[in-house]
Amino acid sequence: MRRRGSVGRQMYNVLFFAIVIPIAIIGIIAAVLLVRQMNQRYEEQIKAENTRVKSILFDVTSSLYTNLEPIISLQSYRDLLSGSSFEGLQQNELDSLNRDLTSLRRTTAAISSIAVYTNNPAIPSGNMVINVGPSGNEAVGDDADKAAGSGTADDPFSRFEWYSGIDPYAWDTYTCMHVPLNEYEDAYELTLVRRFNTGNSGSRAYAVVTISSNYLRNRLLTTDNYMLVNLAGYPTFFASEYDEQGIEMPEAATADPDDYNYLGDMMLDGKVALTYVSSFVPYKADNRFFVLIGDYDAHNIVRSILRNYLIVLFLAIAGPVIAIFLYSRFFTARVSALREAMHRASTGDYDIIESLSGDDELTDTFNDLKLTTEKIRENEGKYYEAKIREQQLINMQQNMEFKMLSEQINPHFLYNTLEAIRMQAIRGGDKNVATSVKFLAKIMHYVLESTGRSVSTLDDELKHVDSYMQIQRLRFGEKVNWNFYIAEDFDPKQYHILPLLLQPIVENAVSHGLKDMDRNGHVSVIVEYERGEEPDRKLLITVNDDGLGMSPKEVDELNKSLEIKKSETDEKGAGSIGLYNIHQRIKLYYGEGYGLLIRSQEGKGTSVVLALPPDGKGIKQREEDLGADESGKI
């Protein structure tokens, strides 16, 4: 018979084609999708950051433009800058212009510097108004140090840096210029140049406002991304790295700068970064700004996640491969051992499974199984027949022993004998003996009846206690007194209780609590529900005596002895072994929440409290009731 291959080889094939190849394919596809999604996520992030920067720049430039509008559009200022004379009225307007420029600078955090430049010879230079002079070769006034060069003779504005990059006849334009910070360094800042409409081509005036790089830094730098911002045709006026301010914008030149967008990798500061470059046009100006956002960490994070994913994928493949490899070796060895055991089982040494399917090593064991099945069944049949006969003999022996025992202690024989003794005592005039025998008969009757049942009514239990106390009265006389206190809302005839619970406790009260007393003693049995809400409250049966009582230490030891059984040969343990049995019977039948509690005070007596369920049901009864409720049965 040709085999398809060993069990181990079959398991290796299943492992390779059903686990390794599918997991590898799924893992590779998932890795590609993961990398793609991560790249898309970082691309969306830098696009969003680029949009945020453009929005802030647009907001800053727009606000600066509109804040400057009241000064540029005021007719009195335009008349001042175009006038040919300068008198007292013009001086007032010049002072007002200086105040407005000063106020605007103080109230606008974005402004680094602000000034009005004019070539009108009638206007004197001041704090915020600068007269450029009649020619570019002259340095007129205290503010001539703001000139960037000597200029040209035909245009006195040309000696200023801001003027070199603008259209002199444009109304609004942006440029960049260097603004001195101190004696050694300056800042390269974005500048807004707005021309006054003087109505006179010969008298020109410009409002020149620089935007603070520190203000832009506070507004724009909220992430760790690399950032460059420039004005078309100018070096970078803002950079996330302070020392890179003034560098050329990478890749900013394009054939179509009006619609420039670039997304991809770019070498920034010697490192490759995921980069996004876009542009926008400011409010009411023809210039164009370019914004570059680069993320150095994007590729590193994606590579790190991909590396961790591949490690997990490798473990996901390697784990099952190793586990199945080890299991295959174990399984193959087990099959070989099973085959050997089957041959031994044919002699009746082992029990074997009924059937086996397959076309590998296990098929050989199935052939051996056919040889051993009949032998096993035959041996098992003989074994169980012998066990049945042995059990029948044991049952017959037990029945005979029970019958002999019941004949030895026949209740009728015992009652008849006690009744005969009682009648002889009556005829002899000894009423105490007759009464004792009567109560003893009741006690024996209750005890013998209780041995054949698991529960009794509380009413029968109290009657049994009463019979016991009657005998004690005959023994001790008026020294022993007792009574029962039953709550009005409680019916002892309807409450079921474990038999022979109360009499040992009452016996303890008489033999230990009332002994050695020089006065009459009293035992009371109180039956009542504890205070609380139904159905959680318990039934409390309290046995009190007014005997000698016990010390706190003795009470504590006695309560502890209820949980730990002591030997009957132990003097201290023998006294509490009966209470221990009662306590354990209650816990076993009713549950852990029930049992005995002992209280006592020296010279005042002792109380033993039995805590029982309010309905008298044991654990098994409550479980049956719960099962009936859950199944919908009553």
C-alpha positions as CSV (number, residue, x, y, z in Angstrom):
1,M,0.0,0.0,0.0
2,R,1.5,3.3,-1.1
3,R,1.7,6.1,1.4
4,R,1.2,9.8,0.6
5,G,3.9,10.8,3.1
6,S,4.7,10.9,6.8
7,V,2.6,12.9,9.2
8,G,5.4,15.4,9.8
9,R,5.9,16.0,6.1
10,Q,2.2,16.6,5.6
11,M,2.1,19.1,8.5
12,Y,5.1,20.9,7.0
13,N,3.3,21.2,3.6
14,V,0.1,22.5,5.3
15,L,2.2,25.0,7.3
16,F,4.0,26.3,4.2
17,F,1.0,26.5,1.8
18,A,-1.8,27.4,4.4
19,I,0.1,29.7,6.8
20,V,3.5,30.9,5.6
21,I,2.6,31.9,2.0
22,P,-0.7,33.6,2.8
23,I,0.7,35.5,5.8
24,A,3.7,36.6,3.8
25,I,1.5,37.8,0.9
26,I,-1.0,39.5,3.2
27,G,1.9,41.0,5.2
28,I,3.6,42.5,2.1
29,I,0.4,43.9,0.9
30,A,-0.4,45.4,4.3
31,A,3.2,46.8,4.5
32,V,2.7,48.6,1.1
33,L,-0.6,50.0,2.2
34,L,0.8,51.0,5.5
35,V,3.7,52.9,4.0
36,R,1.4,54.5,1.5
37,Q,-1.1,55.6,4.2
38,M,1.7,56.9,6.4
39,N,3.2,58.9,3.5
40,Q,-0.2,60.3,2.7
41,R,-0.7,61.2,6.3
42,Y,2.6,63.1,6.5
43,E,1.9,64.7,3.1
44,E,-1.4,65.9,4.4
45,Q,0.2,67.2,7.5
46,I,2.8,69.3,5.7
47,K,0.1,70.6,3.3
48,A,-2.0,71.6,6.3
49,E,1.0,73.3,7.9
50,N,1.8,75.1,4.6
51,T,-1.8,76.3,4.4
52,R,-1.7,77.5,8.0
53,V,1.5,79.5,7.4
54,K,0.0,81.0,4.2
55,S,-3.2,81.9,6.2
56,I,-1.2,83.7,8.9
57,L,0.9,85.6,6.3
58,F,-2.2,86.6,4.4
59,D,-3.8,87.7,7.7
60,V,-0.7,89.7,8.7
61,T,-0.3,91.5,5.4
62,S,-4.0,92.2,5.0
63,S,-4.2,93.6,8.5
64,L,-1.1,95.8,7.9
65,Y,-2.6,97.0,4.6
66,T,-5.9,97.9,6.1
67,N,-4.3,99.5,9.2
68,L,-2.3,101.7,6.9
69,E,-5.3,102.7,4.8
70,P,-6.6,105.6,7.0
71,I,-3.2,107.3,6.6
72,I,-2.7,106.7,2.9
73,S,-6.3,107.8,2.0
74,L,-6.5,110.9,4.1
75,Q,-6.8,113.9,1.8
76,S,-5.1,116.3,4.2
77,Y,-2.0,114.2,4.3
78,R,-2.0,113.9,0.5
79,D,-2.3,117.7,0.2
80,L,0.6,118.1,2.7
81,L,2.9,115.9,0.7
82,S,2.0,117.6,-2.6
83,G,2.0,121.2,-1.4
84,S,4.6,123.7,-2.6
85,S,4.7,125.7,0.7
86,F,5.1,124.8,4.4
87,E,3.5,127.1,6.9
88,G,1.8,126.7,10.3
89,L,-1.2,124.7,9.0
90,Q,1.2,122.3,7.2
91,Q,3.2,121.9,10.3
92,N,0.1,120.8,12.2
93,E,-0.7,118.2,9.5
94,L,3.0,117.0,9.6
95,D,2.8,116.7,13.4
96,S,-0.5,114.8,13.0
97,L,1.0,112.5,10.5
98,N,4.0,111.8,12.8
99,R,1.6,111.0,15.6
100,D,-0.5,108.7,13.5
101,L,2.5,106.8,12.3
102,T,3.9,106.6,15.8
103,S,0.5,105.4,17.2
104,L,0.2,102.8,14.4
105,R,3.7,101.4,15.2
106,R,3.0,101.2,18.9
107,T,-0.4,99.5,18.5
108,T,0.6,97.1,15.8
109,A,2.9,94.3,17.0
110,A,3.6,93.2,13.5
111,I,5.4,96.5,12.6
112,S,9.1,96.6,13.0
113,S,9.6,100.1,11.5
114,I,7.4,102.6,9.7
115,A,8.3,105.8,7.8
116,V,7.0,108.1,5.1
117,Y,9.5,109.1,2.4
118,T,8.9,112.2,0.2
119,N,10.9,114.2,-2.3
120,N,8.9,117.4,-1.7
121,P,11.6,120.0,-0.8
122,A,9.1,121.9,1.3
123,I,8.6,119.0,3.8
124,P,11.3,118.9,6.6
125,S,12.6,115.5,7.8
126,G,11.4,114.3,11.2
127,N,10.9,111.2,13.3
128,M,8.6,109.4,10.9
129,V,8.8,111.6,7.8
130,I,12.0,111.5,5.7
131,N,12.8,114.0,3.0
132,V,15.1,112.2,0.5
133,G,16.5,115.6,-0.8
134,P,16.7,117.0,-4.3
135,S,19.2,114.4,-5.6
136,G,20.5,111.0,-4.9
137,N,24.0,112.4,-4.0
138,E,22.8,114.4,-1.1
139,A,22.3,113.2,2.5
140,V,19.7,115.5,3.9
141,G,18.6,115.4,7.5
142,D,19.5,113.2,10.5
143,D,17.9,110.2,8.9
144,A,20.2,110.1,5.9
145,D,21.9,107.0,7.4
146,K,18.9,105.0,6.3
147,A,20.2,105.3,2.7
148,A,21.6,102.1,1.3
149,G,23.8,103.8,-1.3
150,S,24.7,106.9,-3.1
151,G,21.8,106.5,-5.6
152,T,21.5,108.3,-8.9
153,A,21.3,112.0,-9.5
154,D,18.0,111.8,-11.4
155,D,16.1,109.9,-8.7
156,P,16.7,110.8,-5.0
157,F,14.7,107.7,-3.9
158,S,17.1,105.3,-5.5
159,R,19.6,105.4,-2.7
160,F,17.2,103.5,-0.4
161,E,17.2,99.7,-0.5
162,W,13.4,99.3,-0.4
163,Y,13.1,101.4,-3.6
164,S,15.5,99.4,-5.7
165,G,13.1,96.4,-6.1
166,I,9.8,98.2,-6.7
167,D,8.0,99.8,-9.6
168,P,8.1,103.6,-8.6
169,Y,4.7,104.2,-10.1
170,A,3.0,101.2,-8.5
171,W,0.6,102.0,-5.7
172,D,1.1,99.0,-3.5
173,T,3.9,96.5,-3.6
174,Y,6.0,94.3,-1.3
175,T,9.7,94.1,-1.1
176,C,12.4,93.1,1.3
177,M,15.1,95.2,3.1
178,H,17.7,95.0,5.8
179,V,16.7,96.7,9.0
180,P,19.6,97.4,11.5
181,L,19.2,95.6,14.8
182,N,22.3,96.9,16.5
183,E,25.8,98.1,15.6
184,Y,26.8,94.7,14.3
185,E,23.8,93.0,12.8
186,D,20.6,93.6,11.0
187,A,17.5,91.7,10.0
188,Y,16.2,91.0,6.5
189,E,12.5,91.8,6.8
190,L,9.4,91.9,4.6
191,T,8.4,95.4,3.7
192,L,5.1,96.9,2.4
193,V,5.5,100.1,0.2
194,R,2.4,102.1,-0.4
195,R,2.5,105.2,-2.6
196,F,0.5,108.3,-1.7
197,N,-1.8,109.7,-4.4
198,T,-0.5,113.3,-4.3
199,G,-1.9,114.3,-7.7
200,N,1.5,115.7,-8.6
201,S,3.9,113.5,-10.6
202,G,6.8,115.7,-9.4
203,S,6.1,115.2,-5.7
204,R,6.1,111.6,-4.8
205,A,5.7,110.1,-1.3
206,Y,5.8,106.5,0.0
207,A,4.7,104.8,3.2
208,V,7.3,102.1,4.0
209,V,6.4,99.5,6.7
210,T,8.6,96.6,7.7
211,I,7.1,93.5,9.2
212,S,8.9,92.2,12.3
213,S,10.6,88.9,11.9
214,N,10.3,88.2,15.6
215,Y,6.5,88.7,15.3
216,L,6.3,86.3,12.4
217,R,8.5,83.8,14.3
218,N,6.0,83.9,17.3
219,R,3.1,83.4,15.0
220,L,4.5,80.8,12.6
221,L,6.8,78.5,14.6
222,T,4.4,76.2,16.4
223,T,5.9,72.9,15.0
224,D,9.4,71.4,14.5
225,N,9.0,71.5,10.7
226,Y,11.6,73.2,8.5
227,M,10.1,76.4,7.2
228,L,11.2,79.0,4.5
229,V,9.2,82.0,3.3
230,N,10.2,84.4,0.5
231,L,8.9,87.0,-1.8
232,A,9.3,86.2,-5.5
233,G,12.6,87.6,-6.8
234,Y,14.0,88.0,-3.3
235,P,15.9,85.9,-0.9
236,T,14.2,84.2,2.1
237,F,12.9,86.8,4.6
238,F,11.8,84.2,7.1
239,A,13.3,80.8,8.1
240,S,12.7,78.4,11.0
241,E,16.5,78.4,11.4
242,Y,17.5,81.9,12.3
243,D,20.9,81.8,10.5
244,E,19.3,80.8,7.2
245,Q,17.4,84.1,6.8
246,G,18.4,85.6,3.5
247,I,19.2,82.4,1.6
248,E,17.7,81.6,-1.7
249,M,14.5,79.5,-1.8
250,P,15.3,76.0,-3.2
251,E,13.5,75.1,-6.4
252,A,11.5,78.3,-6.4
253,A,12.2,79.1,-10.0
254,T,9.6,77.6,-12.3
255,A,8.2,78.3,-15.7
256,D,4.8,79.1,-14.3
257,P,5.2,80.7,-10.9
258,D,1.6,81.8,-10.7
259,D,0.5,78.2,-10.1
260,Y,3.5,76.7,-8.2
261,N,3.1,73.6,-6.1
262,Y,5.7,71.1,-5.3
263,L,5.4,68.0,-3.2
264,G,8.2,65.5,-2.8
265,D,11.6,64.9,-1.3
266,M,14.1,67.7,-1.3
267,M,17.6,68.2,0.1
268,L,17.3,70.8,2.8
269,D,20.3,71.8,4.9
270,G,22.2,68.7,3.8
271,K,19.4,66.3,4.7
272,V,16.5,64.8,2.7
273,A,13.1,66.0,3.9
274,L,9.5,65.5,2.7
275,T,8.8,69.0,1.3
276,Y,5.8,71.0,0.1
277,V,6.2,74.4,-1.6
278,S,3.3,76.6,-2.6
279,S,2.6,80.2,-3.3
280,F,-0.1,82.9,-2.8
281,V,-0.9,86.5,-3.7
282,P,-1.3,89.0,-0.9
283,Y,-4.2,91.4,-0.4
284,K,-4.3,94.1,-3.2
285,A,-0.8,93.6,-4.4
286,D,0.7,91.9,-7.5
287,N,3.6,90.2,-5.6
288,R,3.7,86.5,-4.9
289,F,4.9,84.7,-1.7
290,F,6.4,81.3,-1.7
291,V,6.1,79.0,1.4
292,L,8.3,75.9,1.9
293,I,7.5,73.3,4.6
294,G,9.9,70.4,5.2
295,D,9.6,67.5,7.5
296,Y,12.8,65.7,8.3
297,D,11.1,63.1,10.6
298,A,8.5,61.8,8.1
299,H,10.7,59.3,6.3
300,N,12.5,58.2,9.5
301,I,9.2,57.6,11.3
302,V,7.7,55.7,8.3
303,R,10.9,53.6,8.0
304,S,10.8,52.9,11.8
305,I,7.1,51.8,11.7
306,L,7.8,49.7,8.6
307,R,10.8,48.1,10.4
308,N,8.7,47.3,13.5
309,Y,5.9,46.0,11.3
310,L,8.3,43.7,9.4
311,I,9.7,42.4,12.7
312,V,6.1,41.6,13.9
313,L,5.3,40.0,10.6
314,F,8.5,37.9,10.9
315,L,7.5,36.8,14.4
316,A,4.0,36.1,13.2
317,I,5.4,33.7,10.6
318,A,8.3,32.3,12.7
319,G,6.1,31.6,15.7
320,P,3.7,29.2,14.0
321,V,6.5,27.7,12.0
322,I,8.5,26.9,15.1
323,A,5.4,25.8,17.1
324,I,4.2,23.5,14.3
325,F,7.7,22.1,13.7
326,L,8.1,21.2,17.4
327,Y,4.5,19.9,17.6
328,S,5.1,17.8,14.4
329,R,8.1,16.1,16.0
330,F,6.1,15.5,19.2
331,F,3.0,14.2,17.3
332,T,5.1,11.9,15.1
333,A,6.8,10.4,18.1
334,R,3.4,10.0,19.8
335,V,2.0,8.2,16.8
336,S,4.9,5.7,16.9
337,A,4.3,5.2,20.6
338,L,0.6,4.7,20.0
339,R,1.3,2.0,17.4
340,E,3.5,0.1,19.8
341,A,0.9,0.4,22.5
342,M,-1.7,-1.0,20.2
343,H,0.3,-4.1,19.7
344,R,0.5,-4.5,23.5
345,A,-3.2,-3.7,23.8
346,S,-4.0,-6.7,21.7
347,T,-3.0,-8.8,24.8
348,G,-5.5,-6.9,26.9
349,D,-3.1,-4.4,28.6
350,Y,-4.6,-1.1,27.4
351,D,-7.9,0.5,26.3
352,I,-7.9,1.7,22.7
353,I,-10.0,4.3,20.8
354,E,-12.8,2.9,18.7
355,S,-11.8,4.1,15.2
356,L,-9.1,6.1,13.3
357,S,-9.1,7.7,9.9
358,G,-6.3,8.8,7.7
359,D,-3.6,7.6,5.3
360,D,-0.4,7.8,7.4
361,E,1.2,6.2,10.4
362,L,-2.1,6.2,12.3
363,T,-3.7,3.9,9.7
364,D,-1.4,1.2,11.0
365,T,-2.8,1.6,14.5
366,F,-6.3,1.1,13.2
367,N,-5.4,-2.4,11.9
368,D,-4.1,-3.2,15.3
369,L,-7.3,-1.8,16.9
370,K,-9.3,-4.5,15.1
371,L,-7.3,-7.2,16.8
372,T,-7.7,-5.7,20.3
373,T,-11.3,-4.5,20.3
374,E,-12.9,-7.9,21.0
375,K,-10.3,-8.7,23.7
376,I,-10.9,-5.4,25.5
377,R,-14.7,-5.8,25.4
378,E,-14.5,-9.3,26.6
379,N,-12.2,-8.4,29.5
380,E,-14.3,-5.3,30.4
381,G,-17.5,-7.4,30.4
382,K,-16.0,-10.0,32.7
383,Y,-14.6,-7.3,35.0
384,Y,-18.0,-5.4,35.3
385,E,-19.9,-8.7,35.9
386,A,-17.5,-9.5,38.7
387,K,-18.0,-6.0,40.2
388,I,-21.8,-6.3,40.0
389,R,-21.8,-9.6,41.8
390,E,-19.4,-8.2,44.4
391,Q,-21.7,-5.2,45.0
392,Q,-24.8,-7.4,45.2
393,L,-23.1,-9.4,48.0
394,I,-22.2,-6.2,49.8
395,N,-25.7,-4.8,49.5
396,M,-27.2,-8.1,50.9
397,Q,-24.7,-8.0,53.8
398,Q,-25.7,-4.4,54.6
399,N,-29.4,-5.1,54.4
400,M,-28.9,-8.0,56.9
401,E,-26.9,-5.7,59.2
402,F,-29.5,-3.0,59.0
403,K,-32.3,-5.5,59.7
404,M,-30.5,-6.9,62.7
405,L,-29.8,-3.3,64.0
406,S,-33.4,-2.3,63.6
407,E,-34.6,-5.4,65.4
408,Q,-32.2,-4.7,68.2
409,I,-33.5,-1.1,68.6
410,N,-37.1,-1.5,67.7
411,P,-39.0,1.7,68.5
412,H,-42.2,-0.2,69.4
413,F,-40.3,-2.5,71.7
414,L,-38.6,0.5,73.4
415,Y,-41.9,2.5,73.8
416,N,-43.7,-0.5,75.1
417,T,-40.9,-1.1,77.6
418,L,-40.9,2.5,78.8
419,E,-44.7,2.5,79.1
420,A,-44.6,-0.6,81.2
421,I,-42.0,1.0,83.5
422,R,-44.2,4.2,83.8
423,M,-47.3,2.1,84.7
424,Q,-45.4,0.3,87.4
425,A,-44.2,3.6,88.8
426,I,-47.8,4.9,88.8
427,R,-49.0,1.7,90.6
428,G,-46.2,2.1,93.1
429,G,-47.2,5.7,93.7
430,D,-43.9,7.2,92.4
431,K,-45.3,10.0,90.2
432,N,-41.8,11.6,89.6
433,V,-40.5,8.4,88.1
434,A,-43.6,8.1,85.9
435,T,-43.3,11.6,84.7
436,S,-39.6,11.2,84.0
437,V,-40.3,8.0,81.9
438,K,-43.1,9.8,80.0
439,F,-40.8,12.7,79.0
440,L,-37.9,10.3,78.3
441,A,-40.2,8.4,75.9
442,K,-41.0,11.6,74.1
443,I,-37.4,12.4,73.8
444,M,-36.5,9.0,72.5
445,H,-39.4,9.1,70.1
446,Y,-38.2,12.5,68.7
447,V,-34.6,11.4,68.4
448,L,-35.4,8.1,66.7
449,E,-37.7,9.9,64.3
450,S,-35.2,12.6,63.5
451,T,-32.5,10.1,62.5
452,G,-34.6,9.1,59.5
453,R,-35.3,12.6,58.2
454,S,-33.2,15.7,57.3
455,V,-35.5,18.5,58.7
456,S,-38.1,19.0,61.4
457,T,-40.4,21.8,62.3
458,L,-39.3,24.4,64.8
459,D,-42.5,23.6,66.8
460,D,-41.4,19.9,67.2
461,E,-37.9,21.1,68.1
462,L,-39.3,23.4,70.8
463,K,-41.5,20.5,72.2
464,H,-38.4,18.4,72.3
465,V,-36.6,21.1,74.3
466,D,-39.7,21.4,76.6
467,S,-39.5,17.6,77.3
468,Y,-35.8,17.9,78.1
469,M,-36.5,20.8,80.5
470,Q,-39.3,18.8,82.2
471,I,-36.9,16.1,83.0
472,Q,-34.4,18.7,84.4
473,R,-37.2,20.1,86.5
474,L,-37.7,16.7,88.0
475,R,-34.0,16.5,88.7
476,F,-33.3,20.0,90.0
477,G,-36.7,21.1,91.1
478,E,-37.6,24.8,91.1
479,K,-34.0,25.6,90.6
480,V,-34.6,25.3,86.8
481,N,-37.1,27.5,85.0
482,W,-37.7,28.2,81.3
483,N,-40.0,29.8,78.8
484,F,-40.4,30.4,75.1
485,Y,-40.9,33.8,73.5
486,I,-42.2,33.5,69.9
487,A,-42.6,36.6,67.7
488,E,-46.2,37.4,66.7
489,D,-45.4,37.4,63.0
490,F,-43.8,33.9,63.2
491,D,-45.4,30.5,63.0
492,P,-43.0,27.7,64.3
493,K,-45.2,25.0,62.8
494,Q,-44.4,26.3,59.2
495,Y,-40.7,26.8,59.7
496,H,-38.4,23.8,59.0
497,I,-35.2,23.4,60.8
498,L,-32.4,20.8,61.1
499,P,-33.4,18.4,63.9
500,L,-31.6,18.3,67.3
501,L,-30.1,21.8,67.0
502,L,-31.6,23.5,70.1
503,Q,-31.5,20.8,72.7
504,P,-27.7,20.6,73.0
505,I,-27.5,24.4,73.4
506,V,-30.2,24.3,76.1
507,E,-28.4,21.4,77.7
508,N,-25.2,23.5,77.8
509,A,-27.1,26.4,79.4
510,V,-28.4,24.1,82.2
511,S,-25.2,22.1,82.8
512,H,-22.7,24.9,82.5
513,G,-24.6,28.2,82.9
514,L,-26.9,27.2,85.9
515,K,-24.5,24.8,87.7
516,D,-23.1,25.9,91.0
517,M,-25.8,28.6,91.4
518,D,-27.2,29.3,94.8
519,R,-30.4,30.7,93.4
520,N,-33.1,29.6,90.9
521,G,-31.9,29.8,87.3
522,H,-33.9,30.7,84.2
523,V,-33.5,29.6,80.5
524,S,-35.4,31.5,77.8
525,V,-35.6,30.7,74.1
526,I,-36.5,33.7,71.9
527,V,-37.5,33.3,68.3
528,E,-37.7,36.5,66.2
529,Y,-36.7,38.1,62.9
530,E,-33.7,40.5,63.0
531,R,-34.3,44.1,62.2
532,G,-33.8,45.0,58.5
533,E,-35.5,44.9,55.1
534,E,-37.0,41.7,53.7
535,P,-35.8,39.4,52.3
536,D,-32.3,40.0,53.7
537,R,-33.2,39.8,57.4
538,K,-32.4,36.5,59.2
539,L,-34.3,34.4,61.8
540,L,-32.6,34.7,65.2
541,I,-33.1,32.0,67.8
542,T,-31.5,33.1,71.1
543,V,-31.0,30.8,74.1
544,N,-30.4,32.9,77.2
545,D,-29.5,31.8,80.7
546,D,-29.0,34.0,83.8
547,G,-26.2,31.9,85.1
548,L,-22.6,32.6,86.1
549,G,-21.5,33.9,82.6
550,M,-18.0,34.0,81.3
551,S,-15.1,36.4,81.0
552,P,-14.4,38.2,77.6
553,K,-11.4,36.0,77.0
554,E,-13.4,32.8,77.5
555,V,-16.1,34.1,75.2
556,D,-13.5,35.0,72.5
557,E,-11.9,31.5,72.7
558,L,-15.3,29.8,72.6
559,N,-16.3,31.7,69.5
560,K,-13.0,30.8,67.8
561,S,-13.5,27.2,68.7
562,L,-16.7,27.2,66.6
563,E,-14.5,27.3,63.5
564,I,-11.7,25.0,64.7
565,K,-12.5,21.4,65.8
566,K,-10.8,20.3,68.9
567,S,-10.1,16.7,70.1
568,E,-12.6,15.2,72.5
569,T,-9.7,14.3,74.8
570,D,-8.9,18.0,75.2
571,E,-10.7,19.2,78.3
572,K,-11.2,22.7,77.0
573,G,-12.2,21.4,73.5
574,A,-14.6,18.8,74.8
575,G,-16.9,21.4,76.2
576,S,-17.3,23.2,72.9
577,I,-17.3,20.2,70.5
578,G,-21.1,20.0,70.6
579,L,-21.4,23.7,69.7
580,Y,-18.8,23.2,67.0
581,N,-20.9,20.4,65.4
582,I,-24.1,22.5,65.5
583,H,-22.3,25.5,64.0
584,Q,-20.8,23.4,61.2
585,R,-24.1,21.7,60.5
586,I,-25.8,25.1,60.1
587,K,-23.1,26.4,57.7
588,L,-23.1,23.2,55.6
589,Y,-26.9,23.1,55.3
590,Y,-27.8,26.8,55.1
591,G,-24.6,28.5,53.9
592,E,-21.6,30.5,55.1
593,G,-23.7,33.5,56.2
594,Y,-25.4,31.5,59.0
595,G,-24.3,29.9,62.3
596,L,-23.8,30.5,66.0
597,L,-22.6,33.5,68.0
598,I,-21.9,33.4,71.7
599,R,-22.2,36.4,74.0
600,S,-21.7,36.4,77.8
601,Q,-21.0,38.7,80.8
602,E,-19.6,37.4,84.1
603,G,-22.3,37.3,86.7
604,K,-25.1,38.1,84.2
605,G,-25.4,35.0,82.1
606,T,-24.8,33.7,78.5
607,S,-26.6,34.0,75.2
608,V,-26.2,31.7,72.2
609,V,-27.7,33.1,69.0
610,L,-28.6,30.9,66.0
611,A,-28.8,32.9,62.8
612,L,-30.9,31.0,60.2
613,P,-32.5,31.9,56.8
614,P,-35.9,33.6,57.1
615,D,-37.6,30.8,55.0
616,G,-35.7,27.9,56.6
617,K,-34.5,26.6,53.2
618,G,-31.0,25.1,52.8
619,I,-28.5,25.7,50.0
620,K,-29.8,22.9,47.8
621,Q,-33.4,24.1,48.1
622,R,-32.4,27.6,47.2
623,E,-30.4,26.5,44.2
624,E,-33.4,24.4,43.0
625,D,-35.7,27.4,43.4
626,L,-33.2,29.6,41.5
627,G,-33.0,27.0,38.7
628,A,-36.8,26.9,38.5
629,D,-37.0,30.7,38.4
630,E,-34.4,30.9,35.6
631,S,-36.2,28.2,33.5
632,G,-39.5,29.9,34.0
633,K,-41.0,27.1,36.1
634,I,-42.8,27.4,39.4
